[in-house]
Amino acid sequence: MSRATSADFGVRARDWLEANVPRRAAGELPPVASVRDPRPGEIGRARRRQAALSAAGLAGISWPVEFGGAGLGETEERLFLKLSSDYDLELESFKVAMDLVGPTILAHGTDEQRSRYLPRILSGADLWCQLFSEPGAGSDLASLATRAELRDDGWHVTGQKVWTSGGHDADLAILVARTDFSVPKHRGLTYFVAGMHEPGVTVRPLRQMNGGSHFAEVFLDDVVLPADSVLGGVGNGWQVVRTTLGNERSAIGGDPGIEAEQLIGLGNSVARHRGSASLPDPVLVDAIVAVHVRNRALAALTRRTEQRAAAGAQPGPEASIFKLEYADVQRVGNDIAMRILGPDALLSGSDGVGAGAWQANLLTSPYLRIAGGTDEIQRNIIAERILQLPADREDGRSLPFDQLRRG
């Protein structure tokens, strides 16, 4: 799409947002990558707003028209993400569906699967969650032990998943299970679509240190899935997983994060609260400038990714650079915010500066260094797949799974 046409899209998107969605207060933080509990009635509002966005051509912006999308490009997708960060869309509950599930189905699904699932995501009919991590397989996801066995009536799945975002609200899930225990761990996996309301599915919320229960553990007790619920082919699950994780890392790195303008706004708010003109601390000023520079570097990386996506490429190992840098910028930004607040950081209620939003951000953001693979995993990916350095260690990837020592 030409620059002029992109500008026209931006005007149309801004006009729609202005007419239909409340603006955030100046300097207000967007929810940190959706890791919070929904507000009362938010799920219903999210479904309706998702449907309204779709009707306006502002959902699935880069998805093909034949599957309900707008048929535009990654440039317009990123432009809308930036514009909408100023508004309270309340669409955090659709992030898994839009950022992970949709791109994965587009890349690996059949046309029948794309037609079945994608329009229902865009219309707000289905919420999705991700059933990947297990108590014994988090960063080393390929060591997962959830079992799927094909019988006459379909796939029988038994196992436990953990750290499932929004599992208690989801209608459907992307699920990875082991279908062959006699081959190396990466080769015996299959990727499924699973119903979260099927008999044998039990969801238990997990309490977080920020007070919320965004995550859940999910127990699968002989859950029966239709034979056609496989996505990407039996035994090809790891290739599909890599697509999902690449999109997850790109999505995390592309989320609206802490900007220098927000830190400056916080400083001004604290100064007014204390009855002074400004916060002249030059050390804090230098730190805020460094955040601005790092965010601009991330924006430049984003433009490169847009160019690759426009050429039809899926997110590759470079997504680990996004994710690693984004998480660290958020860590630094939160540290600066706490230094600006000083003793006011102890006031996290309505009587405090920002009504506790920055404190909630601080307590929530450590997840960014774990979700989609820990910092250590991202560094290994960058070292091995971008820098072509030797593998960090032998992790049993060449042994049949049933011969691995697991503890």
N, C-alpha and C positions, 0 to 999 in steps of 0.2 A: 504494500500500500504506500502511496506517495506521501511526502511530508504534509502536503496540503490536505489530503484526505484524512491523515491521522489527526491533524489539527481540527478538522470538522468533527471527527469522532469525539475528540476531547471536549469540544463545546457541547455536543449533544449529551455526552455522559455527565458533564458538570451540570447542565440544565436539569437533567432527570434527577440527579442526586439532590440538587437544591430544592426541587419541588416535592420530593418524596421521602427524604431521609433527614432526621435531625442532625445538625452539625455537632461535632465535639466542641467543648469549650476550648478556648485558646490555650495551647500548651498541655491539654489533657492527653494522657497516654492511651493509646489503643490497648486492648487486652493483649497480654503477652502471649502471642502465638496460641491463643485460645485455651490456655491451661487455667481455666477457672470454671466454677459451677455456673450453669445457665441461670439467669434471673427468672423470677416467676413469670410464666407465660412465654418465655423467650423461644422455646422450641416451636410453638405454634406460630409466633411472629416470624421466625426464621423461615419456616416453610412457605408462608405467604409472601415474604419478601423475595425469596428465591424465585418463586413463580412469577412475581412482578418483574424482576430483573430479566428473566427469560423472555417474557412477553415483550420487553423493551429492547431485546437484542443485546443485553448487557451481561448475560451469563453464558459460560462456554464460548467466550469471545473468539478464541482461536480454534474451537472444535468445528468439524465439518457440518454444513447445513443439513445434510441428510440424517444426522443423528441429533438434531435439535440445536446445534450451535449457530454462531453468527458467521462463521466462515472467514473471519479476519485473521490477523497475524499476532505473533508474540509481542510486537511493539504496542499494539492496541491493548493487549492483555495487561502488560506492565503499566501502561498509561492509566488504565482504569484502576489498577491496584494502588497506584500513587494517589490518584484523585480521591478514591473512596476512603483513604486513610484519614481524611478530614471529617468523615461522617460516621455515625454510630449505626452501621448496617446490621449488627447483631447476627452475623452469619458465621461465627466461629464454629458452630456445630456442623457446618457443611464443608469445613476445610479438608477433612479426610476424603470425602467424596469428590470434591472439585480438584484438589491438588495431587492426590495419590491415585484414587480409584479410576477416575475418568481417563487420565493419560495412560494408565496401565491397560485398561480395556481397549483404548484406541490403538495401542501398540501391539497387543497380543490377542485380543478377542476376535471371534468370528463376527461377520456382519450381523448374524442373528443375535449374538450377545450384545453387540454395540446397540442394536435397535431395541433390545429388551431393557437394557439398564441405563444407558446414557440419557435418553429423554426424561426418564423418571428422576434422575439426579437433578437435571436442570429445572424441572417443574416443581421441585421441593417435595416430591412424593416419598422419596427414600433417603433416610440418613444411613451412613455407613460407618463402620469401624474397622480396625486393622488387627487381626489375630496373628501376630508374628512371634513376639518375645515369649519366652517361657522361664520358669524359675531357674532352669539349668542352661538356658540358651538365650542370652541377651545380646551382648556384643558379638559373640560367636554364634550367630543365628543359625548357621548351617548345622549346628549340633542339636537342633530341636528334635524332640522325641515323640511328639503327637503323631499317632498312627492313623492312617486311612487305608481301609481294606475294601476292595471291590467285591461285592456279592451280587446275587441275582436282583435284589431290590435297590441297588445303588451303593454308594460309598459309605462305609461305617467308620465314623471318626471318634477317637477317644484320646483325651489328653487335657492339658491345662495351659492356658495362656495368661499373661500378666502384663500390666502397664498398658491396658487397652483404653485409649482415649475415647470417652463418650460411649463406652460399651453398653451402659444401662439405657441409653436413649436410641441406640441404633436399630435399624430394621434389617440391615444386611451387613455382611462382613467379607473382607478378603482374608483368606485363611491359607496358611502354608502347613502342610503335613507330610510325614514321611510315608511313602508308598513302597519303598524298597530298602530293606535293611542290609542287603548283601553287597551293596556297592558303596564307594566312597561317599562321604556325607553330603557333598554338594550335588551329587548325581541322583540321589534317591528321593528328591523332593518333588511334590506336585502342588500346584497353586489352585485354590478353589474359590468359588463364591458360595457363601453359607448364609442361611437365614438365622437371624438372632432369636427368633421366636419359635424355633423348632423344638420338639420334645428332646430333652437331654441337655439343653443349654442352660447353664446357671451362671448368673452375673452377680458379682459381689463388689461393691464400691471399695476403693482404697482411700484412706484419709491421708491428706498431704500436710506438709508443715505450714502451708498458707491457709489452712482451715477448710479447703475445698475437698471434693471427692471426684475430681475430673477423671481420674484413672480407675480402672476396674480389673479384677481378675475374673477369668471366664473358664468355667469347667465344662468340658465336652464329654458326655457320658453316652457312648454309642449313638451319636447323632447321625442320622441317615440323610445323605445328600444325593440328589438325582445324579445319574451317570453323566449328564451333560453339564454338570457344574464345574468341570475342569476348565481352567483358563490357561491357554498356551501349551497344552499337551502334557500327558502323563510323563513324569520323570524330568520335565523341563522347567520345574518350578524355580530353580535358582536363577535362571536367566530372567524370568518374570520378576522375581524378587529384586534383582538388581535394577530393573526399570523403576519399580516402585520406590526403592530407597534413593535412587538418583533424583527422582522427582520430589521426594520428601526433603532431601538435603537442599535442593534448589528452592523449594517453597519456604523452608525455614530461613535460608539466607536472603530470600526476597521479601520476607515479611517487613512491614513498617516497624522499625526499631527506634531506639533512642537517638534523637537528632540533637545537634548542637542548639538549634532554636528552642527545643524543649528545655534543655538545661539552662539556657539564658533566661527563659520565661520563669523557670523555677527560682533562679537566683533573684529575679526581680520581685517575685511573690514573697520570698523570704525577707528581702530587704524592706518591703512595705509592711510586712507583719511585724518587723522589729523597729519600724519607724525611721529607717535610714534610706539614703538615696540609692545605694547600689552595693554590690559585693565586689570590692576592688581587688580581691586577692589575686595577684598575678599568676600564682601557681595554678589556681583553678581555671583562670582564663586560658593558660597554655594547654591545660588538659582538655578543655572544651574544644579548642582549635584542633587538637590531635584527633578527637572523635569526629569532627567535621571532615578532616582529611581522609580518615579511614573509611568513612561512609561514602565519600566521593569515589574512592578506589573501588569499593563494592559496586557502586553504580556503573563504573566503567566495565567491570567484569560482567555485570548484568547485561549490558549492551552487547558484549561478545556472545553471551548465551542466546540472546534474542536472534542474533545473526545465524548461529548454528541451528536454532529451532526453525527459523524461516527456511533453512535448507533441508529440513526434515530430520535432523539429528535428535536423538534422545539425549537427556542429560548424561554425561559421562563422569569420569573420576574428578573432573574439575569442580563438580558440585561439592566435593569435600572441602575445597578451598573456601567456597562460599560459606558453608556451614561452620567451619572452624573459625573463620575470621568474624562472621556475624556474631557467634556466641561470645567471642572474646570482647568485641566492641560493646555488647550489652553488659558484660561483666564490668568493664571499665566505666561505662556510662552510669551504672547503678552505684558504683563506688564514688564517682563524682557527685551524684545526687545526694548521697548520704553525707558527704563532706559539706555540701552546700547547706543541707538541712541542719547539720550539727545537732544540738540538743532537741530541736524541733522534730527530729526523726523519731523520738519517743512518743510523739502524739500521732497516732494512726487513725483516730476517729474523725468525726465531722468537725472537731475543733482544731484539727491540725492543718498545716499547709498542704493542699492537694487532697485532703480528706482520706489520707492513707493510700493513695494510688501508687506512690513511689515505693512505699514499704511493701505493698503487695507485689509490685514488680520485682523487688529485690528477692523476696521469698520464692517467687515463681520461676525466675529466670535460670536457676541452676539446671533445670531440666534440659535447657538448650544444649548443654554439653554432654547429654546422655542420649536424648531421642535421636533416632536415625543412625545410631552408632556413636560411641564415645569419642572424645577428642583423640585418644590413642588410636582408635580404629581409623579415624580420618587421616591421621599422620601416616599410618601404614599404607593406606590407599594411595595417598599422594606420593609416598616414597617408591612404592612398587609399581604403580600403574602410570604415573606421570614422569617421575625421575628415573624409572627403570633400575632402581637399586635392588639388591638381592632381598629375597623374602626374609622377614624378621626372624622367623623360627619355624621349625617343623611342627605343625599342629595336627598331624594325623590325617591331613586331607587326602593322602593316597591310600589309606587303609579302608577296608570295608567298614561300614558304620557298626555292624554287630561285633567287630573286633576291637573297637575303641574302648579305652578305659575312661569311664565317666564317673564323676563323683560329686 
